[in-house]
């Protein structure tokens, strides 16, 4: 099933942060010029932000959270729960959420933990955070979702490197009796776990000397086993079949009409896939914002980043409704319907 | 489902290369313009026209267009 609703929890604000450093796909050194043009046209990705070594996902999420807390006029000490969604934590252990609890000045009685999900992670995180707040009575919660995706990809992997960028985000939820229901539809297909994977470095395949040796997979794809494997054809196939089906059945389950939803925000995978998804759902493109041209695929941060960069003006000072859908690594996907009322959205932060 | 239609639909995903005729026996991997992006448009075409999900393994295990057609046929049937 995977469908449920949470009412009485309001989305109060969203902030996003990217590194200043920009990489242009037209300058990608491991592809011929003609191939690069084709790649840019198909993926829609022209540039990506790439964090220098000393900036982690948690730093970008932390900067977004600080700005958001300030603009909301929240006292950090009153935030009861913090969830950090990322596949690029600071350390293998401890969880990164405690570091952020400390850095942001949350109380020692706060609940804080990590969720290791990628492209579906933002929607999953929202569902967990809203659910916890609703059942616990915790008044204020923060969802921090971010990735240094570019850091875990081999620079010499043409199938992945030109797609990924780095970003962090912060989303604030608050208990509010009259807040309309958020509807969630979540799904999982672990049979596809190898579709997007870093094979070595976990407990299944601990790092050995062999793990770090680069090997050529095919022309233009050279990587080691601690770097991301992206089976592009299978991801694409999954994206264009599973996602439209999931969103349609979600809309049907909650009796939502497309014309009554203001914005449909999808995980930013690549233009070819995203346009195909929108087409299959018969969505007018003006309801489907894209940020991938400038930022690429930033994993769990794509949805909040797209909201901040593309929808800020359209969400502020009014009531709007959105469907958001994240999909990818796992395989895992999640859809949420959410109504907002003048959320706080700080300008994009650059680190 | 007809082989000739499939070959035609396959060829429609390719830019017309001069002097190249696409037949069921064409080894698509040998085509100058074959790359992972063309593979994606083949997956999209199969999804759209045949309502069937083609996997990367199935494409990798096929050599000729006819090979791919047989795989597709066994899934549709």
Interface residues (C-beta under 8 A of the other chain):
Chain A: X35 X38 X39 X42 X159 X231 X232 X233 X234 X236 X237 X240 X241 X272 X276
Chain B: X35 X36 X37 X39 X40 X41 X43 X44 X47 X53 X54 X55 X56 X57 X59
